[in-house]
Amino acid sequence: RLVYSSVTGWGPRGDYASYPADESLVAAKSGRMRAFGLVARNDAPGFTAVQVGVHGAAQSTIAGILAALEVRDRSGIGQLVESSLLQGMFPFDFNGLPREQMIKKFPDRVQSDLFAQLTNADGMSTLGYQPVRTKDGKWLQFANLLEHLFQASIVSLGLTEEVLLDPKYEGAPNRLTEEAREEVRNMMLQRALEKTADEWMEIFHTNDNVAVDYVRTAQDALYHRDLVANGEVVEHQHPTLGTVRMAGPIAKLRDTPGEAGGPAPLPGQDTEAVL
């Protein structure tokens, strides 16, 4: 009846099974760093600091364990649930990693693909997903990938006349020449420097069509007003660390409400019981 799991770097079999389960190594070998090479505008790979493989593997493992528990309730039989850092990276690179291969094999077909139109060949951020630095040195991240969302952000930045009413930039953000795109980008970057991050956020919050937020550390995110208001952050007492603030349930289920457990067990704490 035991349901147990294993998360490796590369999977339990194959030529790389014995390689260390290291996020950076998997990113380098899989081509994720190569896909980020254009960011630095040279032929070198780009180091990817965010551990998306670890996150993806953790989430898929949890989903697999829940499915295995459902199977056990019906059959009485447990099973092994497996995932890997390599598998965990693919949800974040459904465009990048496969497209790197498709470009070489089917260059003509890829050029007409929707994702190809949303990806700048020079590696620069799309205008709708542009990070901007504000007057007080803080950073804001836009996420306005749809045309009407981008237009709303331009209006809130006070660039309606300069961008939306100028025929030169018709079709922004996606249907622009490279030169026109960079002119719009520079206008956004320059305008953002005129106010502090808090001043801009107060303006952006008046328009429901502007998707933007502060660039924060993971620790700061645990104090994000939306997460706190939605009850998605909880605090627990740890026997050695004291009060620990952590992510709580991110979904509210009516019939089976979730509850964040206490501190994680110490290494080996449950080994005897399991064996």
ABEGO torsion letter per residue (X at the ends): XBBBBBBBAAEABEAAAABBBBAAAAAAAAGAAAAAAAAAGBABBBBBABBAAAAAAAAAAAAAAAAAAAAAAAAGBBBBBBBBAAAAAAAAAAAAAAAAAAAAABAAAAAABAAAAABBAAGBBBAAABBBBBAAGBBBBBBBABAAAAAAAAAAAGAAAAAAABAAABGOAABBBAAAAAAAAAAAAAAAAABBAAAAAAAAAABAABBBBBBBBAAAAAABAAAAAAGABBBBBBAAAEBBBBBBBABBBAABBBBBBBBBBBBGAAAAAAX
